[in-house]
């Protein structure tokens, strides 16, 4: 029996080297897994009509913070969490068709909650689990906060009332005459309001009950494209020499995604023949939770809007 010299003998046969998964590949795997789980939770929230609640703006960051901080071989829990949240925010717009305005305002609370939860996990893993109680309390607090808006029992009042006043260098009759006209919102608007849709035109005049104002808003959901146009219609419900009350009739503008208007009230107080104090009150319902985060932001934006109304709708010559 002859042996072919070209045939490998058992002694010379070598096995192919076993390919090991690198730490970077494990990190990428768990990153995709956690981000995918967060995306799935987001779809469930949308399907169950609680996507405006704290379950989205606190609950999902908690999931991201806990999941990403436990990613194997991550250099730091906070670093991995920031990376994962950034990727999540970037894919939300094209994948789930969310507007960049919503993402802009969601980003700070996403990062804050995620980093705090990652820090809580690091208390357990990096220090031998000596701070289990503190870490559990931190995570439990955020878990409870995330329930705001999800059920009537865990919801706070959404009604807000914002009032601002200015002294106008004009007589009472001049201010009333200006109020009876359709305002024009020309000029440079406040920096904070530039983020939001702004009325490009207003139709309607008069201060008698039943007279209307139709404000047309234009928004670009993705900053430069996906133009969305809608109207907010207000009707004069009450009018006197020193007070005019408008109530909303309809709102198809993109502003209606953030707040629901309840009413608009203008009070006029003559100081002398050439000066009038104008007080404008806007009442609305907040549509986003948590209240401690979105409440102050929306009240500030509405206060700036009331000031704009005084400047453009009640100031003669504006």
Helices and strands as residue ranges (DSSP letters): H 23-47, H 54-54, I 55-59, H 60-69, H 77-96, H 100-125, H 132-145, G 152-154, E 159-168, H 172-179, G 192-195, E 198-203, E 212-220, E 227-239, E 243-251, G 254-257, E 259-272, E 275-286, H 291-313
